[in-house]
Amino acid sequence: MFDKLMAAQQKADEIKKRLDTVSVFAEVEGGAIRITATANKAITAIEINDDFFKQADKEELEELLLTAINKVMLQADEVSATEMQAATKDMLGGLGGMFGN
């Protein structure tokens, strides 16, 4: 039983490492602001269109940054959840013998 639990933990660690290599993107206002993050929710890039930046006021910029960041975090959550669900399904199949099934 302990071996199967250790294998499940190792699988979870592998998924976490893999999610570090998966990029998700979000943009607002037709690309005025674009955010890139990993599926583990680490923001890796923020791009602001020069023309938009020149004409935007501070309040608008802050609001759109928040919107873009929230969008990319939602995408990261979705990718992470999908990966974890697939792994859980695989692990539960492998753990079935542990419970006499």
SEFI-92308 format. One record per residue: residue number from 1; residue in three letters; x negated, y negated, z negated of N, C-alpha, C in turn. Coordinates in Angstrom, 1 decimal. Atoms other than C-alpha are relative to their C-alpha. Example, Ala and Ser with C-alpha at 12.3 -4.5 7.8 and 13.67 -1.06 7.14 Angstrom:
2
REC     i    aa     n_xx     n_yy     n_zz    ca_xx    ca_yy    ca_zz     c_xx     c_yy     c_zz
REC     1   ala     -0.9      1.2      0.0    -12.3      4.5     -7.8     -0.9     -1.2      0.0
REC     2   ser      0.9      1.1      0.0    -13.7      1.1     -7.1      0.8     -1.1     -0.8
***
This chain:
101
REC     i    aa     n_xx     n_yy     n_zz    ca_xx    ca_yy    ca_zz     c_xx     c_yy     c_zz
REC     1   met     -0.8      1.2      0.0      0.0      0.0      0.0     -0.9     -1.3      0.0
REC     2   phe      0.9      1.2      0.1     -2.8     -2.4     -0.9     -0.7     -0.3      1.3
REC     3   asp      0.6      0.2     -1.4     -4.5     -1.8      2.5      1.0     -0.7      0.9
REC     4   lys     -1.0      0.6     -0.9     -1.3     -2.7      4.3      0.2     -1.5     -0.4
REC     5   leu     -0.2      1.4      0.4     -0.9     -5.9      2.2     -1.2     -0.8      0.4
REC     6   met      1.2      0.6     -0.5     -4.5     -6.8      3.0      0.0     -0.3      1.5
REC     7   ala     -0.1      0.1     -1.5     -3.9     -6.2      6.7      0.9     -1.1      0.3
REC     8   ala     -1.0      1.1     -0.2     -0.9     -8.5      6.5     -0.6     -1.3     -0.2
REC     9   gln      0.6      1.2      0.3     -2.9    -11.2      4.9     -1.1     -0.4      1.0
REC    10   gln      1.0      0.2     -1.1     -5.7    -10.8      7.5      0.7     -0.5      1.2
REC    11   lys     -0.7      0.4     -1.1     -3.1    -11.1     10.2      0.5     -1.4     -0.1
REC    12   ala     -0.4      1.4      0.2     -1.7    -14.3      8.7     -1.2     -1.0      0.2
REC    13   asp      1.2      0.8     -0.2     -5.2    -15.7      8.6     -0.4     -0.2      1.4
REC    14   glu      0.3      0.0     -1.4     -5.8    -14.8     12.2      1.0     -1.0      0.7
REC    15   ile     -1.0      0.9     -0.6     -2.5    -16.6     13.2     -0.3     -1.4     -0.3
REC    16   lys      0.3      1.4      0.3     -3.5    -19.7     11.3     -1.2     -0.5      0.8
REC    17   lys      1.2      0.4     -0.8     -6.9    -19.8     13.1      0.4     -0.2      1.4
REC    18   arg     -0.5      0.2     -1.3     -5.1    -19.3     16.4      0.8     -1.3      0.2
REC    19   leu     -0.8      1.2     -0.1     -2.7    -22.1     15.7     -0.9     -1.3      0.0
REC    20   asp      0.9      1.1     -0.1     -5.7    -24.4     15.3     -0.4     -0.3      1.4
REC    21   thr      0.4      0.1     -1.4     -6.4    -23.8     19.0      1.2     -0.4      0.9
REC    22   val     -1.2      0.3     -0.8     -2.8    -24.5     20.2      0.3     -1.5     -0.2
REC    23   ser     -0.3      1.5      0.0     -2.1    -28.2     21.1      1.4     -0.2      0.4
REC    24   val     -1.4      0.4     -0.3      1.3    -29.8     21.1     -0.1     -1.5      0.2
REC    25   phe      0.0      1.4     -0.4      2.1    -33.2     22.5      1.4     -0.6     -0.2
REC    26   ala     -1.3      0.8      0.0      4.8    -35.9     22.0     -0.3     -1.4      0.5
REC    27   glu      0.2      1.4     -0.4      5.3    -39.2     23.6      1.3     -0.7     -0.1
REC    28   val     -1.2      0.8      0.1      7.7    -42.1     23.3     -0.1     -1.1      1.0
REC    29   glu     -0.1      1.1     -0.9      8.9    -44.9     25.5     -0.8      0.3      1.3
REC    30   gly      0.5     -0.4     -1.3      7.9    -43.1     28.7     -1.5      0.1      0.0
REC    31   gly      1.5     -0.1      0.0      4.3    -42.5     27.6     -0.7     -1.2     -0.6
REC    32   ala      0.6      1.2      0.6      3.7    -45.8     25.8     -0.9      0.4     -1.1
REC    33   ile      0.8     -0.6      1.0      2.4    -43.8     22.9      0.1      1.5      0.1
REC    34   arg      0.0     -1.4     -0.1      1.3    -40.2     23.1     -0.9      0.6     -1.2
REC    35   ile      0.7     -0.6      1.1      0.3    -38.0     20.1     -0.3      1.4      0.4
REC    36   thr      0.4     -1.4     -0.2     -1.6    -34.7     20.3     -0.4      0.5     -1.4
REC    37   ala      0.3     -0.6      1.3     -1.8    -32.3     17.4     -0.2      1.5      0.2
REC    38   thr      0.0     -1.4      0.0     -2.6    -28.7     16.6      1.3      0.6     -0.5
REC    39   ala     -1.2     -0.7      0.5      0.2    -26.2     15.8     -0.1      0.1     -1.5
REC    40   asn      0.2      0.0      1.5     -1.3    -26.4     12.2      0.2     -1.4     -0.5
REC    41   lys     -0.4      1.4      0.4     -0.2    -30.1     12.1     -1.2     -0.9     -0.3
REC    42   ala      1.1      0.9      0.0     -3.6    -31.7     12.5      0.1     -0.9      1.2
REC    43   ile     -0.1      0.9     -1.1     -3.3    -34.8     14.6     -1.5     -0.1      0.6
REC    44   thr      1.3      0.0     -0.6     -6.2    -34.7     17.1     -0.2     -1.2      0.9
REC    45   ala      0.1      1.2     -0.9     -5.4    -37.8     19.3      1.2     -0.8      0.0
REC    46   ile     -1.1      0.9     -0.1     -3.3    -40.9     19.5     -0.4     -0.9      1.2
REC    47   glu      0.2      0.8     -1.1     -3.1    -42.7     22.8      1.1     -1.1      0.1
REC    48   ile     -0.9      1.1     -0.1     -1.5    -46.1     23.2     -0.2     -0.7      1.4
REC    49   asn      0.2      0.6     -1.3     -0.9    -47.5     26.7     -0.4     -1.5     -0.2
REC    50   asp      0.5      1.4      0.1     -2.8    -50.8     27.2      1.1     -1.0      0.2
REC    51   asp     -1.0      1.0     -0.4      0.1    -52.7     28.8      1.0     -0.1     -1.2
REC    52   phe     -1.0      0.0      1.1      2.5    -51.6     26.0     -0.7     -0.7     -1.2
REC    53   phe      0.7      0.6      1.2     -0.1    -52.5     23.3     -0.1     -1.5      0.1
REC    54   lys      0.2      1.5     -0.1     -0.6    -56.0     24.7      1.3     -0.7     -0.3
REC    55   gln     -1.2      0.7      0.1      3.1    -56.8     24.6      0.8      0.4     -1.3
REC    56   ala     -0.8     -0.5      1.2      4.3    -54.8     21.5     -0.3     -0.8     -1.3
REC    57   asp      0.3      0.6      1.3      4.7    -56.4     18.1     -0.3      1.1     -1.0
REC    58   lys      0.5     -1.0      1.1      3.4    -54.7     14.9      1.2      0.9     -0.4
REC    59   glu     -1.2     -0.8      0.5      6.9    -53.6     13.8      0.4      1.1      1.0
REC    60   glu     -0.4     -0.9     -1.1      7.7    -52.0     17.2     -1.1      1.2      0.1
REC    61   leu      1.1     -1.0     -0.1      4.3    -50.2     17.3      0.1      1.0     -1.2
REC    62   glu     -0.1     -0.9      1.1      4.7    -48.8     13.8      1.2      0.9      0.1
REC    63   glu     -1.2     -0.8     -0.2      8.2    -47.6     14.5     -0.2      1.1      1.0
REC    64   leu      0.2     -1.0     -1.1      7.2    -45.9     17.7     -1.1      1.0     -0.4
REC    65   leu      1.0     -1.0      0.5      4.1    -44.3     16.1      0.7      1.0     -1.0
REC    66   leu     -0.7     -1.0      0.8      6.3    -42.8     13.4      0.9      0.9      0.7
REC    67   thr     -0.8     -0.9     -0.8      8.7    -41.5     15.9     -0.8      1.1      0.8
REC    68   ala      0.8     -1.0     -0.7      6.0    -39.9     18.0     -0.7      1.0     -0.9
REC    69   ile      0.7     -0.9      0.9      4.2    -38.4     15.0      1.1      1.0     -0.5
REC    70   asn     -1.0     -1.0      0.5      7.5    -36.9     13.7      0.4      1.0      1.1
REC    71   lys     -0.3     -0.9     -1.1      8.2    -35.5     17.2     -1.1      1.1      0.1
REC    72   val      1.1     -1.0     -0.1      4.8    -33.8     17.4     -0.1      0.9     -1.1
REC    73   met     -0.1     -0.9      1.2      5.1    -32.4     13.9      1.1      1.0      0.1
REC    74   leu     -1.1     -0.9     -0.2      8.4    -30.9     14.8     -0.4      1.1      1.0
REC    75   gln      0.5     -0.9     -1.0      6.9    -29.3     17.9     -1.0      1.0     -0.7
REC    76   ala      1.0     -0.8      0.7      4.0    -28.0     15.7      0.8      1.1     -0.9
REC    77   asp     -0.8     -0.9      0.8      6.6    -26.5     13.3      0.6      1.1      0.8
REC    78   glu     -0.6     -1.0     -0.8      8.4    -24.8     16.1     -1.0      1.1      0.5
REC    79   val      1.0     -1.0     -0.5      5.3    -23.2     17.6     -0.5      0.9     -1.2
REC    80   ser      0.4     -0.8      1.2      4.1    -22.1     14.1      1.0      1.0     -0.4
REC    81   ala     -1.1     -0.9      0.4      7.5    -20.6     13.2      0.1      1.1      1.0
REC    82   thr     -0.1     -1.0     -1.0      7.6    -18.7     16.5     -1.1      1.0     -0.2
REC    83   glu      1.2     -0.9      0.2      4.1    -17.3     15.9      0.2      0.9     -1.2
REC    84   met     -0.2     -0.8      1.3      4.9    -16.3     12.3      1.1      1.0      0.1
REC    85   gln     -1.1     -0.9     -0.2      8.2    -14.7     13.3     -0.5      1.2      0.7
REC    86   ala      0.6     -1.2     -0.8      6.4    -12.5     15.9     -0.9      0.8     -0.9
REC    87   ala      1.0     -0.7      0.9      3.7    -11.6     13.4      0.8      0.8     -1.1
REC    88   thr     -0.8     -0.7      1.0      6.3    -10.8     10.7      0.7      1.2      0.5
REC    89   lys     -0.7     -1.1     -0.6      8.2     -8.6     13.0     -1.0      1.2      0.2
REC    90   asp      1.1     -1.0     -0.1      4.9     -6.7     13.8     -0.4      0.6     -1.3
REC    91   met      0.5     -0.5      1.3      3.9     -6.5     10.2      1.1      0.9     -0.7
REC    92   leu     -1.1     -0.8      0.6      7.3     -5.3      9.0      0.1      1.4      0.7
REC    93   gly      0.0     -1.2     -0.6      7.2     -2.6     11.6     -1.1      0.9     -0.5
REC    94   gly      1.1     -0.8      0.5      3.8     -1.5     10.3      0.2      0.3     -1.5
REC    95   leu     -0.2     -0.2      1.5      4.9     -1.8      6.6      1.2      1.0     -0.3
REC    96   gly     -1.2     -0.8      0.2      8.0      0.4      7.2     -0.3      1.3     -0.8
REC    97   gly      0.4     -1.2      0.7      6.2      3.5      6.0     -0.2     -0.2     -1.5
REC    98   met      0.2      0.3      1.4      5.5      1.8      2.7      1.2      0.2     -0.8
REC    99   phe     -1.2     -0.1      0.7      9.1      1.9      1.8      0.8      1.2      0.3
REC   100   gly     -0.7     -1.3     -0.2      9.9      5.4      2.9      0.8      0.1      1.2
REC   101   asn     -0.8      0.0     -1.3     11.4      4.5      6.3     -0.7      0.7      1.1
***
